[in-house]
Amino acid sequence: MASKTDRQTWETFVRRPGDLREGIETPMVLRDLTPGKHKYQMRHVVAVLSRDPRETEDLLRVRTVVGVLLPETWGLKIIRALPTELPGRPYHDFYDALRRAAVSGD
């Protein structure tokens, strides 16, 4: 189990790697990869990314939507949590619903 002083490792999935932007608040879906009882727990958040993982609190591994792990590890700072349940129609654009939740401040 990770101690309180260890950095958490998160994972996210993106449509296009170019969608990731450094230094701006970005709505994201994260999955906890830190060993322990919360491993694989999912969160919706607004976070700021850094290409240098040494500059941030946590680490982020990125996969494509088909699950291909990209080689870079990003740094991640979670700014705020978003609701677990997002408004919208099921089986429609999830990324759009996530962006709307981030803008509305829920």
VENNOR-V251376 format. One record per residue. N is the residue number from 1. RES is the residue in three letters. NEAR is the number of other C-alpha atoms within 10 Angstrom. Layout:
n: {N | N}
res: {RES | RES}
near: {NEAR | NEAR}
//
This chain:
n: {1 | 2 | 3 | 4 | 5 | 6 | 7 | 8 | 9 | 10 | 11 | 12 | 13 | 14 | 15 | 16 | 17 | 18 | 19 | 20 | 21 | 22 | 23 | 24 | 25 | 26 | 27 | 28 | 29 | 30 | 31 | 32 | 33 | 34 | 35 | 36 | 37 | 38 | 39 | 40 | 41 | 42 | 43 | 44 | 45 | 46 | 47 | 48 | 49 | 50 | 51 | 52 | 53 | 54 | 55 | 56 | 57 | 58 | 59 | 60 | 61 | 62 | 63 | 64 | 65 | 66 | 67 | 68 | 69 | 70 | 71 | 72 | 73 | 74 | 75 | 76 | 77 | 78 | 79 | 80 | 81 | 82 | 83 | 84 | 85 | 86 | 87 | 88 | 89 | 90 | 91 | 92 | 93 | 94 | 95 | 96 | 97 | 98 | 99 | 100 | 101 | 102 | 103 | 104 | 105 | 106}
res: {MET | ALA | SER | LYS | THR | ASP | ARG | GLN | THR | TRP | GLU | THR | PHE | VAL | ARG | ARG | PRO | GLY | ASP | LEU | ARG | GLU | GLY | ILE | GLU | THR | PRO | MET | VAL | LEU | ARG | ASP | LEU | THR | PRO | GLY | LYS | HIS | LYS | TYR | GLN | MET | ARG | HIS | VAL | VAL | ALA | VAL | LEU | SER | ARG | ASP | PRO | ARG | GLU | THR | GLU | ASP | LEU | LEU | ARG | VAL | ARG | THR | VAL | VAL | GLY | VAL | LEU | LEU | PRO | GLU | THR | TRP | GLY | LEU | LYS | ILE | ILE | ARG | ALA | LEU | PRO | THR | GLU | LEU | PRO | GLY | ARG | PRO | TYR | HIS | ASP | PHE | TYR | ASP | ALA | LEU | ARG | ARG | ALA | ALA | VAL | SER | GLY | ASP}
near: {10 | 11 | 9 | 7 | 6 | 11 | 13 | 17 | 21 | 25 | 21 | 18 | 20 | 17 | 12 | 10 | 12 | 7 | 9 | 18 | 13 | 15 | 13 | 12 | 17 | 20 | 25 | 24 | 20 | 22 | 20 | 18 | 18 | 19 | 13 | 11 | 9 | 12 | 14 | 15 | 12 | 16 | 16 | 20 | 23 | 24 | 19 | 20 | 23 | 20 | 17 | 14 | 16 | 12 | 14 | 17 | 14 | 18 | 23 | 24 | 20 | 21 | 18 | 14 | 12 | 9 | 11 | 10 | 15 | 12 | 9 | 12 | 18 | 23 | 22 | 26 | 19 | 17 | 13 | 14 | 16 | 20 | 14 | 11 | 10 | 16 | 12 | 13 | 9 | 8 | 6 | 9 | 10 | 14 | 14 | 12 | 16 | 23 | 15 | 16 | 20 | 21 | 10 | 8 | 11 | 11}
//
